[in-house]
Amino acid sequence: MSLYSLNTSSNPQLDLQTGLDMPGILDIKWSYLPLNESPTFALVNSVGQIHVYKVNDDNTVAMVTKEELTPSSLGLSLEWNNMKQSR
């Protein structure tokens, strides 16, 4: 997983902020609202894990929580349930 920022100088480019090695990511979604005033995203990977991360002020990421799905389950998609709160 890699997090980039957009450098909007005279020659726009993407700058790598941080990267994490992990099994294949099947879905990743940003939260509609910041959690604890931090941009937050969640992902599900190919080994049945759900990870939630926040983005720190220095553009590094920190894991908030991680859950394991049941051994016979695989998370193919995820969704935040806070979209209505953002309107």
Secondary structure, DSSP 8 states (H G I E B T S, - for coil): -EEEEEE-SSS-EEEEEEE---S-EEEEEE-SS-BTTB-EEEEEETTSEEEEEEE-TTS-EEEEEEEE--TT--------S-TGGG-
